[in-house]
């Protein structure tokens, strides 16, 4: 059984990475993409550091941010077999994958991410991944910003008409030729020193902001959804 699994993962990793990247590139050209708040991001990156924060449910729409912003973006990707494949694909796009998650290698990956942000000034962070619970910010987001001296930018990926999959977070993929809006929210500074209560207050405040702004953004875009 282990040999079968290893053969399957070898096939996926070495034979499907480029086709997946190629198909994603073609697919991305069909989506009508627009940005809001991009200028504030570019201005801040001239001097400072930023962590872009979004839900796992929406990360598909942000795949091409490194090319769009014209700079590499570091991101934590789990050490799972699925993570191996995802890391290979996104690295071709311009992401810098750092392997780890809240359950496997998270502390070491966090230290590497801090070093990468010092170099690149920009990171992406899936705040409720890789396994949820959905729409709950894990402490790693706040710790990453605090340790790296970065501000947090809630980043809203809004779909006009996505498919919704029956996964733990109801993962979304925009339908071809539909509108996708990436909205960069106001930058959120994180105090360098906080006690446990202050840390939790910051985490909850950003989480509530993201919940409210995602709800408002989806309503503004007039999204229509159906299960895949």
Secondary structure, 3 states (H helix, E strand, C coil): CHHHHHHHHHHHHHHCHHHHHHHHHHHHCCCEEEEECHHHHHHHHCCCCEEEEECHHHHHHHCCHHHHHCCCEEEEECCCHHHHHHHHHHHHHCEEEEECCCCCCHHHHHHHHHHHHHHHCEEEEECCCCCCCCCCCCCHHHHHHHHHCCEEEEEEEEECCEEECCCCCCCEEECCCCEEEEEEEEEECCCCCCCHHHHHHHHHHHHHHHHHHHHHHHHHHCCCCEEC
